[in-house]
Each structure stands twice: as C-alpha cells, then as structure tokens.
Amino acid sequence: MTDLFSSEPIRPLADLLRPKSLKEFVGQRHLLGPGKPLRLAFESGKLHSLILWGPPGVGKTTLGRLAATASDSHFIAISAVLDGVKEIRQAITQAQSVLDGQGRSTVLFIDEIHRFNKAQQDALLPHVESGLLTLIGSTTEHPGLSVNSALLSRAQVYSLESLTGQDLTQLYQHALPHLQGVTLDTDALELLMGFADGDARRFLNLLEQVTNAAVGSSRTAVDGEFARLSTSPSLRRFDKGGDEFYWQLSAFHKSLRGSNPEAALYWFARILDGSGDVSHVTRRMIVMASEDIGNADPQALQIALNAAMAFDRLGLPEGEIPIAHAITYLALAPKSNASYSAWNQAKAFAKSNGSQPVPLHLRNAPTKLMKKMGYRQGYRYAHDEPNAYTAGQAYFPEGVPQQQWYQPTDRGLENRLGQRLSWLRSLDNTYSSETRT
C-alpha cells in the first residue's frame, strides 16, 4: 500500500517495531536474559553458527539480523522456500568478495532451512566449516528431523518459545506511539492476545487493524466488543504435517492413555480450533482402543469406530458430539497393552526365527497324495474334544516351543480372559504329564 502523495510504501506496524538492538527485543528471556547463552554470544561479538527453532512470529529473522549487527558482519538473507543452490553459490561468492575487499565475515540467514533438501544443505558445509559463512537457519520443524546431521554438528540449536501475555503487553506498550492516539482496554488487549496465539507479528497486525478501524470510526478508546467486531478469530497454530500437528495429536493420545477425559477433550478442542483434520483424531482413537485398551474392554474399539462413522455422516458441528462421547469412554475404560505387546513380540520372533515350515498336521489335505504324504495326520478337531479344547496340541512349527507372549492384566474383561488362559495352560500341562507317563 502507498500514500496518494508519496511513492514510499506505508510500513506495517510489525516492520516499524522490528528491534534494532537486543534492548528492544521482546521475549525469549531463557536465551537472551542476562548471562544466558545467546546473549553472551551477542555481547562477545564472536558469533557461532546456529539454528533457531520455533513457531512463527517469535523473532527468528530479527535475531538473525541482530546477530550480524552484533558481530559487525555482512548480512545475506535467503529463503529456502524460494531459493536454491544458485542463490547459495551467489551468497558464497558475495561473502568471499566482502572478506577480500573489507575483511568482514558474513552471516548467511536462511529462512525455513528445513525446506532445503540434502544436496542444498550439503552445499553449505565446506563454507561453514571454513568460517567463510556464519550460518543462521530458522525453522518451524524439529531440526533433528529436517536438518542434516553434518550441518547440525556445526551449529548450535536454540529453541524459541511462543510469546507470553506479558511479552505481548510489552509489545503493546512499544506500539502505543504508533497507534494514532488510540488505546485499548484490558478486554480488547486480552482478545487480541488470544487471537495472536503467541505470535508477535500476528498480534501487531491485529493491533494495526483495530487501530485503523477505530480511527475510521472517530474513536480513541477501544473496548473488547469493538475489537471483536473489527477483527476475526485467527486460526490457531496447527501446521498440519509439522511439529505442532504431531505434538497436539501426541498430547491427545497420551491424555486418553492416562485416563484423563478433560485433557483429552481439551486437546481435541485445540485441534478443531486450529482447523485440524478430524480424521487424524478418529484414527488415533481407533488405534488407541486396541493399543492401550485392548481386551480390557473390547467394546472400546467398536465405540471408536462408531464415532468415526458418526462424524463422517454428521460432519461439523454435530459430529463433534459422538467424538466427545467416544473420547470420554476411551479415557475412562480400563487399560491394557497386553495384546499390543504380544503382537510386537510375535513380529520380532517371526522376523528373527526364519521361515519355519508349517507342521504336517496343520496342513489341509484336499488330495489323496497330500493325505499319503501325512498332511493333516494327527490333527485333533477342537469341537470333538472336551471343553472344545485340544489340550497339548502343537500349533507352532516343529522344534519351536509354545510361547507365552500374551500376558493378560487383571483389569476389566482381561481379568476373566487371563483366568481362562491360565486354565487352558493347566490342561496343557496335565495332558503333557499324562502323555509322558
């Protein structure tokens, strides 16, 4: 946007308030407070390569610029979203030219560095190693999953946090001289802070939007109602496929496993508030019903499946109700991972034990030749046996002893299943003793 009487663009509030020194920087006290690691590096003027990891709007780009100023370095910024190896090479050439001509080092800031592939990240290695470039990468993704280990070994990772209410209040105080005489009351400020969700850039954009609306309405004071009418709720942070996506789903699953229905409902609400895909929630519920509840309450799986089907039929918002219904049931159901644990053991055993042949007595014998070869010979039909149980009959390959991977708990229905399993094993033991004698 430009003024009618000027060719200069009108700078947004977020750009006007971009800190020019650490003194003006808001937030990240765990890194920038007195005696903290990043502050010590800035004050020494001897910068090391670093990766700034955190959500949007917490100051990653600003810290990159401040780092260059603190170390009196040349600053180059590129974006991994828009740029590639060509821009990396140009930056290297420019850095060498600045070093040769001015004797100054270069800070290369790479926004969203996790979007560079391995080859692009590898192109940086020798120049970071030689010291030609001090690399500062910003990322919203976990560096351990998205940045090459070779690059990580040459850079210190710093985790940045969302801004707190206190931080955003401080930002508001910094912004006041630019708000054209408009002030916001406590209700209005709290509303915008909630919409901002810890994102400084989003908060300042909302503040500017409300201020412009107030000036247009000839207001100098803004209350909560006016702020609500002049803005709209911003989507919460829910980067589908990113860290926040998996963290929230993980918190939801762990709340169910931990038998805390309120926390599980809270995380479901957070996921919905962030426009999350409900199918991921229902998938977790279905998995959890078998992984963490299992035979302690087999009905849990059916309830999870029914909730998923009900949501598919109803959609939002009515479909939220059967999901909430299932969440509270799953959270309070007795828990057992015995089936899940048994399955993992069975998979590991089968993988390590080779391809054992199926015993002859367990093979079908549809032809005379197969019968002559001994197929099905010695097989005992369970329904012809007492209690419909063939005590002592082997079902594992020859030479492989009976395993006892499934260990039922004493919780819910699994307690009864455990009693039955113990009884069946006792019949096996009796049969074996009688056979030996």
C-alpha positions in Angstrom: 0.0 0.0 0.0 1.3 3.5 -0.8 0.2 7.0 0.2 -1.5 9.1 -2.5 1.1 11.8 -2.2 4.2 9.7 -1.8 5.9 6.9 -3.7 7.2 5.4 -0.4 5.2 2.4 0.9 3.5 2.8 4.2 5.4 0.5 6.6 3.3 -2.0 8.5 3.4 -1.7 12.3 5.3 -5.0 12.6 8.1 -3.6 10.4 8.1 -0.3 12.2 8.6 -2.1 15.5 11.3 -4.5 14.3 14.0 -4.3 17.0 17.3 -2.6 16.1 19.1 -3.9 19.2 18.8 -6.6 21.8 17.5 -4.0 24.2 14.4 -3.6 22.1 13.8 -7.3 21.6 10.8 -8.8 23.4 10.6 -12.4 24.6 13.0 -15.4 24.7 14.3 -14.4 28.1 15.6 -18.0 28.5 18.1 -17.3 25.7 18.6 -13.5 25.9 18.3 -12.7 29.6 21.5 -11.6 31.5 24.0 -14.4 31.5 22.0 -16.6 29.1 23.8 -18.3 26.2 22.6 -16.4 23.2 23.1 -13.0 24.9 26.6 -13.9 25.9 27.4 -14.8 22.3 25.9 -11.5 21.0 27.8 -9.4 23.6 31.1 -11.1 22.9 30.7 -10.2 19.2 32.0 -13.7 18.4 29.1 -15.4 16.8 28.8 -19.1 16.0 26.6 -20.8 13.5 23.2 -21.5 14.9 19.7 -22.9 14.2 16.7 -21.0 15.6 13.8 -23.4 16.0 10.4 -22.2 17.0 6.9 -21.3 15.9 6.1 -18.3 13.6 6.3 -14.8 14.9 8.7 -15.3 17.8 11.7 -13.3 16.4 13.8 -15.7 14.4 14.5 -13.4 11.5 15.1 -10.4 13.7 17.6 -12.4 15.8 19.5 -13.2 12.6 19.7 -9.5 11.7 20.8 -8.6 15.2 23.4 -11.3 15.1 25.0 -9.7 12.0 25.0 -6.3 13.7 26.5 -7.6 16.9 29.4 -9.3 15.1 29.8 -6.4 12.6 29.2 -8.9 9.8 27.9 -8.6 6.3 24.3 -9.9 6.3 22.8 -12.0 3.5 19.2 -13.4 3.7 17.8 -16.1 1.5 14.6 -18.2 1.7 14.6 -22.0 1.4 11.1 -21.7 0.1 12.1 -19.5 -2.9 15.8 -20.1 -3.4 18.2 -22.9 -4.1 21.7 -23.9 -4.9 22.1 -21.0 -7.3 21.4 -18.4 -4.6 23.6 -20.3 -2.2 26.5 -20.0 -4.7 25.8 -16.3 -5.2 25.9 -15.8 -1.4 29.2 -17.7 -1.2 30.7 -15.5 -4.0 29.5 -12.4 -2.3 30.8 -13.5 1.1 34.3 -14.1 -0.4 34.2 -10.7 -2.1 33.3 -8.9 1.2 36.0 -10.8 3.0 38.6 -10.0 0.4 37.5 -6.3 0.0 36.5 -5.3 3.5 37.9 -8.0 5.8 34.4 -8.7 7.2 32.8 -12.0 7.7 29.3 -12.8 6.5 26.2 -14.0 8.3 24.0 -16.1 6.0 20.5 -16.2 7.2 18.3 -19.0 5.7 14.6 -18.8 6.4 12.8 -22.1 6.7 16.0 -24.0 6.3 14.2 -27.3 6.7 12.8 -26.9 3.2 16.3 -27.3 1.7 17.0 -30.8 0.5 20.1 -32.8 1.5 22.1 -31.6 -1.6 21.3 -28.0 -0.9 22.3 -28.3 2.8 25.5 -30.1 1.8 26.5 -27.2 -0.4 26.8 -25.1 2.7 29.1 -27.4 4.7 32.6 -26.6 3.5 31.9 -22.8 3.8 30.5 -23.1 7.3 33.4 -25.4 8.1 36.0 -22.9 6.8 34.4 -19.9 8.6 33.6 -18.0 5.4 29.9 -18.2 6.4 28.3 -18.0 9.8 25.1 -19.8 9.2 21.9 -18.8 11.0 19.0 -21.0 10.0 15.4 -20.6 11.1 12.9 -23.4 11.1 9.5 -24.3 12.4 10.3 -28.0 12.1 12.3 -30.1 14.6 15.9 -29.6 13.4 16.8 -33.3 14.3 14.3 -34.4 11.7 14.8 -31.8 9.0 18.4 -30.6 9.1 21.4 -32.8 8.0 23.3 -34.2 10.9 26.5 -32.9 9.4 25.1 -29.4 9.4 23.7 -29.8 12.9 27.2 -30.8 14.2 28.5 -27.4 13.0 25.7 -25.3 14.5 24.1 -24.8 17.9 20.4 -25.3 18.1 18.3 -22.8 20.1 14.6 -23.4 20.8 12.5 -20.3 20.8 9.1 -20.1 22.6 5.8 -18.5 21.8 5.4 -15.1 23.3 3.6 -14.9 26.7 0.9 -12.4 27.7 3.5 -10.4 29.4 5.6 -10.2 26.2 2.6 -9.1 24.2 1.7 -6.5 26.7 5.2 -5.2 26.4 4.8 -5.1 22.6 1.6 -3.1 23.0 3.5 -0.5 25.1 6.1 -0.2 22.4 3.4 0.2 19.8 1.4 2.9 21.6 3.3 5.9 20.0 2.3 4.5 16.5 -1.4 3.9 17.3 -2.6 7.4 16.3 -3.8 8.2 19.8 -5.9 5.0 20.1 -5.7 3.0 23.3 -7.1 -0.5 24.0 -8.7 -1.5 27.3 -7.9 -4.8 29.1 -10.7 -6.7 27.4 -9.6 -5.6 24.0 -6.0 -6.5 24.6 -6.8 -9.9 26.0 -9.0 -10.6 23.0 -6.2 -9.8 20.5 -3.6 -11.8 22.6 -5.9 -14.8 22.4 -6.2 -14.4 18.6 -2.5 -13.9 18.2 -1.7 -17.2 19.9 1.8 -16.2 21.0 2.7 -14.8 17.5 4.1 -11.2 17.7 3.7 -10.5 14.1 0.0 -11.6 14.2 -0.6 -9.5 17.3 0.8 -6.4 15.8 -1.2 -6.9 12.6 -4.3 -7.3 14.6 -3.4 -4.2 16.7 -3.0 -2.2 13.5 -6.3 -3.5 12.1 -8.2 -2.5 15.2 -6.4 0.9 15.3 -7.4 1.7 11.7 -11.0 0.7 12.4 -11.0 3.0 15.5 -9.6 5.9 13.6 -12.2 5.4 10.8 -14.9 5.4 13.4 -13.5 8.5 15.2 -12.7 6.5 18.3 -9.8 7.0 20.6 -10.6 4.2 23.0 -11.2 0.5 22.0 -13.1 -1.9 24.2 -13.4 -5.7 23.8 -16.7 -5.5 21.8 -15.3 -3.1 19.3 -12.1 -5.2 19.0 -14.2 -8.3 18.3 -16.3 -6.6 15.7 -13.3 -5.1 13.9 -11.3 -8.3 13.7 -12.0 -12.0 13.3 -10.6 -15.0 15.2 -7.3 -16.1 13.7 -6.7 -19.8 13.2 -4.7 -21.3 16.0 -1.3 -22.7 15.2 -1.8 -26.1 13.7 0.8 -26.8 11.0 -0.6 -30.0 9.5 2.3 -32.4 9.0 4.6 -30.2 11.1 5.7 -30.3 14.8 2.6 -28.7 16.2 0.4 -31.2 14.4 2.2 -34.2 15.9 2.6 -32.6 19.3 -1.1 -32.0 19.7 -2.0 -35.4 18.5 0.5 -36.9 20.8 -0.9 -35.0 23.7 -4.4 -36.1 22.8 -3.3 -39.8 22.7 -1.3 -39.6 25.9 -4.3 -38.0 27.7 -6.5 -40.9 26.6 -3.9 -43.4 27.7 -3.6 -41.6 31.0 -7.3 -41.8 31.7 -7.8 -38.0 31.7 -11.0 -37.2 29.8 -10.8 -33.5 30.4 -7.3 -33.2 29.0 -8.3 -35.4 26.0 -11.3 -33.2 25.3 -9.1 -30.1 25.6 -6.6 -31.3 23.0 -9.5 -32.3 20.7 -10.8 -28.8 21.0 -7.4 -27.3 20.3 -7.1 -29.4 17.2 -10.5 -28.4 16.0 -9.7 -24.7 16.8 -6.7 -24.9 14.7 -8.7 -26.4 11.7 -7.1 -29.8 12.2 -8.4 -32.7 10.2 -10.7 -34.7 12.5 -9.9 -37.9 10.6 -6.5 -37.9 12.3 -8.2 -37.7 15.7 -10.6 -40.6 15.0 -7.7 -42.6 13.6 -5.8 -42.1 16.9 -8.9 -43.1 18.8 -9.2 -46.4 16.8 -5.5 -47.2 17.2 -5.6 -46.3 20.9 -8.7 -48.6 21.5 -6.5 -51.6 20.6 -3.1 -50.4 21.6 -3.9 -49.1 25.1 -7.3 -50.7 26.0 -7.4 -54.0 24.1 -9.1 -56.9 25.7 -9.6 -55.0 29.0 -12.6 -53.6 27.2 -13.1 -54.9 23.6 -16.1 -52.7 23.2 -13.8 -49.6 23.1 -12.8 -50.4 19.6 -16.4 -50.6 18.4 -17.2 -47.3 20.1 -14.2 -45.6 18.4 -15.2 -47.0 15.0 -18.8 -45.9 15.6 -17.7 -42.4 16.5 -15.7 -42.1 13.3 -18.6 -43.3 11.2 -21.0 -40.9 13.0 -18.7 -38.0 12.3 -18.4 -38.9 8.6 -22.2 -38.9 8.4 -22.9 -35.7 10.5 -19.9 -33.5 9.8 -19.3 -30.3 11.9 -20.5 -29.2 14.3 -22.9 -32.1 15.2 -20.2 -34.7 14.6 -18.2 -33.3 17.4 -20.7 -34.8 19.9 -20.1 -38.5 19.2 -16.4 -37.9 19.1 -16.6 -36.3 22.6 -18.8 -39.3 23.7 -16.1 -41.8 22.5 -13.3 -39.7 24.0 -14.7 -39.8 27.5 -15.4 -43.6 27.2 -11.9 -44.4 25.9 -10.3 -42.2 28.6 -12.2 -44.0 31.4 -12.0 -47.5 30.0 -9.7 -50.0 31.8 -6.3 -50.0 30.1 -4.2 -52.9 28.8 -1.4 -53.0 26.2 -1.0 -56.8 26.6 -2.3 -57.6 23.1 -0.1 -54.9 21.6 2.9 -56.1 23.5 2.2 -59.7 22.4 1.9 -58.7 18.8 5.3 -56.8 18.9 6.9 -59.9 20.4 5.4 -62.1 17.8 6.6 -59.9 14.9 10.1 -59.8 16.3 10.2 -63.6 16.9 8.9 -64.3 13.3 11.5 -61.9 11.8 14.4 -63.4 13.7 13.4 -67.1 13.6 13.4 -67.6 9.8 10.8 -69.2 7.6 9.8 -72.3 9.5 7.7 -74.8 7.6 4.0 -75.4 8.6 3.7 -78.7 10.6 2.2 -81.5 8.6 -0.7 -82.0 11.0 -1.8 -78.3 10.4 -1.8 -78.5 6.6 -5.1 -79.2 4.8 -5.2 -82.4 2.7 -7.6 -81.9 -0.2 -6.0 -84.6 -2.3 -5.1 -88.3 -1.8 -1.5 -87.6 -2.5 -1.4 -85.0 0.3 -3.0 -87.5 2.7 -0.4 -90.1 1.8 2.3 -87.5 2.5 0.9 -87.2 6.0 -0.8 -83.8 5.7 -3.4 -83.3 8.5 -2.4 -86.6 10.1 -2.5 -86.3 13.9 -4.7 -83.1 13.8 -7.4 -83.1 16.5 -10.6 -81.2 15.8 -11.3 -78.9 18.8 -15.0 -79.4 18.7 -14.6 -83.1 19.2 -12.6 -82.6 22.4 -13.7 -81.9 26.0 -14.4 -78.2 26.5 -13.7 -77.7 22.8 -10.0 -77.5 23.6 -7.3 -79.8 22.2 -5.0 -79.9 25.2 -1.4 -80.3 24.4 -1.8 -80.0 20.6 1.2 -78.1 19.0 0.5 -75.2 16.7 4.0 -73.7 16.3 6.5 -75.1 13.8 8.3 -78.2 14.8 11.0 -77.5 17.3 9.6 -74.2 18.3 8.2 -74.4 21.9 4.8 -72.8 22.9 5.3 -69.1 23.5 3.7 -67.1 26.2 3.7 -63.6 24.8 0.2 -62.7 25.8 0.1 -61.8 29.4 -3.4 -60.6 30.3 -3.7 -57.9 33.0 -6.2 -58.1 35.9 -8.1 -55.1 34.6 -11.6 -55.2 33.1 -12.6 -58.1 30.9 -9.0 -59.1 30.5 -9.0 -60.4 34.1 -11.5 -63.1 33.0 -9.6 -63.8 29.9 -6.4 -64.3 32.0 -8.2 -66.8 34.2 -9.3 -68.7 31.2 -5.9 -68.7 29.7 -4.4 -70.0 32.9 -7.0 -72.8 33.0 -6.2 -73.8 29.4 -2.5 -73.8 30.1 -3.2 -76.1 33.1 -5.0 -78.5 30.8 -1.9 -78.5 28.5 0.3 -79.3 31.5 -2.0 -82.1 32.6 -2.0 -83.6 29.1 1.7 -83.4 28.8 2.2 -85.2 32.2 -0.3 -87.9 31.2 1.4 -88.4 27.8 4.8 -88.8 29.4 3.6 -91.4 31.9 
